[in-house]
């Protein structure tokens, strides 16, 4: 019987662990390093492991370099799409706040 364990360590410098792990025995193990210090590294690493989990569920194994490239491209696309969605949501919030401020100036406090 094969045993496995998973663990990450925050290290001595960071306050937040940005690494994510995916363990799918018997042979699929993914470590996504969140690039400590970069904005939202913990979110990007989690998105990547979620996409890797879905990819491995659909394709079962990575047996060629091309399979690995496809996985990385899917992960990169997922991260970029998530960032775009967050930025779009923030733009809507900003517009709503501007409208509220304008209404308060024109009509007085709500």
N, C-alpha and C positions, 0 to 999 in steps of 0.2 A: 504494500500500500504506500502511495506517495502522499506525503504531508506537505502543506505549504502554509505560510503565514505572510501577512502583509503588515508593513509599518513604514511610516515616514517620520522624519525628525525635523523640527523647526530650525535646528542649528543654534549657533551662538549669537547671531546678529539680528535676525528678523523677529518681529513680533507676531507674525501671521504665517502659518504654513500654507504655501500656495501649491503644493504638490497634490496630485490626484492619482489614485491607483485603480486598476481594473484587474481583477483576478477571475479567470474563467477556466478552472481546471478541466481537462488535464494539462493543457499546454498554452493557453493564451494569457499572457501577463503584459499589461500596459502600464508604463509609468509616464505621467505627463508632468514635466517640471514647469511650475508656474513662473519661472524667471523672476525670482524675488526682487522686489523694488520697482517692477514695472506695474503700471496701472492695471488693477483687476486681474492679476495673474492667476489667482485662485479660481476666478470665474472661467477664464480661458482654459485652464487645465481640466476643470470639471466638464465643460462643454466638449472638449476633445475626448475624454474618457467615455462620456455618454454616446458620442457619435461612434467611437470605436466599438462599444458594446453593441450598438445597433448593426454596424457593419459586420461584425463577427457573427451576429445572430443570423444575418441574411446570407453571408457567403461562407460561413463555417470555418474557413482557414485562410491564412495568408501563406501562399506557397511560392510566390515569385516576387521579384523586385517590383514588378508592375503592380501587383496587389498592394504592396506596401505604399507605393506612390499614390495609388488611388485612395487609400485610407488617409494619408496625410493631406491630400487635396480636399477630401471630404471634410476633414477636421478643420482645415484652414478656412474653407468656405463657410462652415457652420459658425466659427468664431467671428468672422467678418460680418456675416449676416446678423448675428446677435448684436454686435456693436452698432450696426446700422439701425436696427430696431430700437435700441436704447436711445441713440441720438435722435431718432424721429420722435420718440415719446417725450424726450426732454424738450424738443422744439415746440411740441404741442403744449406742454406745461408752461413754457416761457410765454407763449402767445396768450394763454389763458390768464396768466398773472398780469401781463400788460393790459389786457382788456379789463380786468378787475381794478387795476390801479387807475386806469382812465375813467372808469365808471365812478369810482370813489371821488375823483377830482371833480367830475362834472355834476354828480348828484349828491355828494356828501357821503358820510360813512354809511355802510349798508347794515 
